[in-house]
């Protein structure tokens, strides 16, 4: 399998390509996606088959070195006989990097999620996911108070029921807490370095295998407010089930990750989240509002990714056939401005469609690259211009001739 990150080095281009492919897939697979959403809704009633399928897909995307480490930890936690991992490359090619970071807390590991590269740095660097090691005491003190309280109670119960542990002093117990926090930090660092490989595998699964579940999850999260919908699902479970302190802590942690993840990806805004949790359980509401206070919103205009099927009006197949004929006959970049004007005059495209959204949709549909500067500027000139009035210059005469011809075509073939 070709690695998607290696094939397309530009993260922006890679994401745009994936976004557009998902949009196009959704347009012709409405029934598949609708069924996926029904399975998601069924989780509130105890139907978790879709979650199990998603878990298996995520596991399949996890790099082999990470699976080896997770399996070792699972066996160790369950008291099984496990091989000595000290002399093994337990984190694959990143083992040495993690070891250096752990033994020198001044060092940082920088993960470029967009390219999958890992760097060992002496200070944080913008544009990278930065993680670093801390002492056991620092790790323990940085945990949220609710988390520390819960872990203390659970560990005390565990030690009280374990031979040889009930005689531990208060200081020794605290050292146990800190030791476990330190182990969790090692696991976290190891997990972080595999993010790039995981994302590469996931993109390959979407773009190469074209697996329905991967497409559904991608569309659900990126375009259908999936993360905020999952928060509502957690709220429903919280209100309909008996939950203990551990369950509540898990729900709160999930909600925080959903808020942070959605705003980081740009799939939700702070205002979206405020509207989402307006009628949620007070515990969910407080967690979301607290998370919003700490997270930075994404500013600027959001790039609109839509397929032709998303923006065309009428018999879409016939209109797309006409677009193919237009593109065969008119090969210059500027012609796209005339194509959009023709579709708009014929009422075959949504009135709210911006030029660049149309341009990206055409590139995805035709699998060709067009320069956007000239046609975008040209469309701005002719968008609201009445071309029937006398115009100066041959370029407007040519534009009017093309637009009039193809406006009639799309009126009659759409």
N, C-alpha and C positions, 0 to 999 in steps of 0.2 A: 504494500500500500504506500502510495506517495504521501509524504508528510505535508499537510496543508500549510503549515508555517514555513516550510522550506520552499514550497512552490510559490507562495505569495508573501514576500518579505514585509511589505507594507501592511501594518496592522489595520490602518484605516481602510485600505482597499480590500483587505481580507474580510473585515467585518461588513463592509458595504455589500460585498459579493454574497456573503452568507445571508445577510438580511434580505436582500432582494430575492435570493433563491427560495428562502422560506416563504416570503410573500407570494411568489408565483405558485409554489406548491400548495399553499393554503387555498388559493383561489379555485383549484381543481380538485381539492380533497376536503370539501366542507363537511361531508358526512363522517369522514375519519376523525376530523378534529372535534366535531360535535360529540361523537362517542367518547373521545378522550375527556372532554369537559364533564360529561355525565359520570365518568369513572372518578374524576376528581371530586365531584359533588357527593358521590357515594361514600367518600371517606368519613363524612360526618355521621353516617349511619353504620360505620364499622367495616365498610368494604375497602380493604387495603391492598387489593391485588395490583392496582396501578402503582402504588408506592413500592411494592416489591419488584415490579417490572423496572421501575425507574432506578431502584437501588442496584439491580443486576446490570443495567446499562452503565451506571456510574462505575461499578466495580470493573466492568470490562474495559473502561477507559483509563483505569488507574494503572500507572507504570508498574511493571513486574517487581522492581526493587521495593516499591511502597507496599505492595501486597505481601511480600516476604516479611517486611517489618511488622505489618499489622497482624499477620498470622502468628508471628513469634510472640507478640504482646498478648494476643488473645489466649494462646496456649499457656503463657506464663501466668496470666490472671486467673485462669481456670485450674491452676495447680498441676498442669501436665508436665511431663519431662520434656525439657526444651534443650536444644544444643547451645553450647557456649557461643554467644554472639559477639563477645568482646573482640575476637580476632577476625571477624568477618566484615565485609563491606555492607553493613546493614542498611545504609542509605545509598547504595550504588556508588556512582561517580562523585556524589556530593558528601560522602562520609567524612573525608578529610576537612572539607570546608566547615561542616557542622561542628566537628571536633575542635577546630581552631576557634570557632565562635564561642563554644561552650567554655573553653579553658581561658579565654580572654574576653571578658565581658565588655571591653571597650570596642570590640569589633562588631560590625553589623553585616548581616546577609541581605543583599539587595536582589530582589526577584523582579525581573522584567516580564510581567505576565503577557505582554504583547508579543515578545519574541522567544520567551522560554529560557533566556540566559540568566545565569547566577553569578553574582559578584560578591567578593569579601571586601568590605569597606571599613574605613576608620570613623566615618561619620555618615549620617543620613544623606541621601541623594534624592532630589525631586524626580518624580516620574517613575519611581520604583516602589514596589511593596517592600518595606523595610522591617526586618525583625532582628532582634538581638537577644543574647543570653543575659540573665540576671542571676544574682545570688539567690539561694533558697529563701532567705528572709525577705528580699525585695519582691520576689514572686508572690509570696504569701501575703504580704502587706498590700500588694496592688490588686488582689482579688476583691471583687465587690463584697461588702459586709454580709449580704444575704448568702452568698456562695460560701464564704468562710464559715459562717454559722452552720450551714447545712453539712458541709464536709466534716466539721469538728464533731457534730452529733453522730454522723454515720461512722466515722472512724473510731470514735469512742465506743460505740456499740460493737464494732468489729473486734476491737482490742479487748473489750470486756469478755468476749466470748472465745478469745484465743488464749491457749495455754502460754504462760510466760510473759504475757503482755499486761496483765492486770496489776502487776507490781511496778509498772513504769511511773516515774515521777512526772510532775506537770511539765518540767523543762524537757524531759525525754519525749513526752507525748508531742510537744510543740515541734521538736526536731523531726519526729515522724511526719507531721503535717507538712513541714517545709521540704522534707525529702521527697514526698509524693508530688508536691508542687514542682519541684525541680525535675522530676522524671517527666511530668506532663509538659514542661518546657522543652525538653529534649524531643519528645514526640511532636510537639508543635513545630519546632524548627525543621524536623525531618519531613513533616507533612507539607510545610510551606515550599520547600525546594522542589516538590513534585508537581506544583500547580501548573507550571509551564507545560510539562509533558502531558498532564491530564487534559489541559485545554486543547493541545495539539491533537490528541487522540479523539476528543469530542468533536472538533471541527472536521477531522477526517471522517468520522462516523456520519456526520451530517452531509458533507459534500461528496464523499465517495460511496458509502453504503446506502445513502438516501433512506435511512430507516425511519418508518412512520413515527415511532415513539420519540425519536430524537427531534424530528420536525415539530411534533406536537408540543413537546416541552419547550423548545426554543420559541415558538410562536406564543405560547401561553405566557412565558416569562417576559419576553421582550416587547410584545405588541398587545397583549390582552390583559395587562395589569395583574399578571399571575401572582406576584409576590404579595400585593395588598389583598388579593382574593384569598390567599393562603392564611393571611392574618385574620380575616373574617372567619375562616374555617376553624382556626385555633380558638377564636372567641366563642364560636358555637360549641365546640367541645368543652370549653371551660364552663359554659353555662349549663350544659346538659349532663356532665359527668361529675362523679365524686373525685376530687383531686386532693392529693396531699401536698405537703410542702415541697417535696422533690418534683412532683408534676408541675407545680406552679413555677418553680425555678426553671424547669426545662422550657415551659411555654414562654416565659419572659425572655429567656436567652434566644429562642427562635425568633420571636417578634423583633428583637433588637437587630439580629442578623438580617431579617427581611427588610427592615427600614434602611439599614446601612447599604445593603446590596442593591436595592432598587434605586436609591438616589445616586449611588456611585455609577450605575449603568445608565442612568438617565431615563429609566422606565417610569418613574414616579417623581413627583415634586413634593415639597413640604406641604403645600396646600392640598394636594391629593391625599396625603396621609392624614391630615387634620380632618378632612371630610370622611375618610374611611372609618376612623375610630370614634366619630362623634357619638354613635349609638352603641359602642362596644362596652364590654365589662370594664369597670373602673381600673382594674389591675392592668388590662391591656392598654387602656387609654393613657395611664400614667407612664407605662413603659415606652410607648411610642413618642409621647411628648418629651420625655427625658432624652430619648435617642435623637430626636429632631434638634434639641438644644445643642447637641455635641457635633452633629454632622454638618458639613458644608454643602449647601445646595449648588447645583451646576447652573452657571449663568450662560447667557447667550442663546441664540436661536438654535433650536433642536433640528438636526438634519432629518428631513422627511424621507422615509424609505417606503415606496409603494410600487406595486407591480402595475402593469397596464390594466389587468383585470380589476384592480382596486379603484381605478379612476375613470374607466370607460363607462359609457351609458348606452344601453341598447343591445343589439346582437353583437356581443364582444368578439366572437369568432370571425364574423364577416368584417367587422371593423379592423381586426388585426390582419386579416388577409389584405385589406385595402392599404394598411400601413406598410405591409411588405412591398406591395406594388409601388407605393410612393417612394420608399427608400431605395428601391432598385432604379427608379427613374431619376431621383434627385439625390445625388451622392455628396453634395457639398454640406459642410457643417451648418451653414446658415439656413439650409432648407428646413431644419427642425423647427425653426421659428414659424415658418409658413405652415408646416404640418400642424403644430399646436393651434395656430390661428384658425386653420380650416376646421379642425375638430371642434373648437369652441364655437365657431359660427354655426356649425351643423348641429350643435347641441349633443355631441357624442362624447363629451368629456366633462367631468365635474367642474363647475364654475370656479370652485375654490382652489383648483390645482395650480401650484406655483411652477414656474418654468423649470427649476432644477429638479423638482420631484418628477416632472414629465421626462426630463433629459435622462435621469438615471433609469427610469422605467424603460425608455427606448433602448438604452445601452444593454440592459439586461435581456430584453426581448430579442434584440437583433444580434447580441453577442459581438458587437462592434463598439469601438471607442470613437467618440466624437468630441472635438473641442467644444467647450461650453461658453467661452467668453463672447465670441462673435454672435452666435444665435441668441444667447440670453440678452445681449444688448439690443439686437435687432427686434426681438419680441417685445422688449420694453418700448421700442419706438412705435410699433404697429399695433400693440395690444388694444388700445382704445381709439385708434385712428380710423376714420371713415375713408376707406380706400376708393369709394366711388367718386369722391371729389377730385378735381384736377390736381395732379401731383407733378412735382418737378423731378426730373431725373429718370433715367432708364431703369434704375434699380427698383423704384416703386412700381413702375409699369410691369416689370417682370414679376414682382411680388404679388401684385393684384391678379395677374393672369394665373399664377400657380394657385393662389388661395381660392379664387373663384371656381376654378376647375375642380379642385379637390373638395371644396365645400359641397358642391353639387353631388360629387361622387359619394361622400359620406352620408348626405341626406338620403340618397337613394339606395345606399348599401349599409344600412345600420339599423 
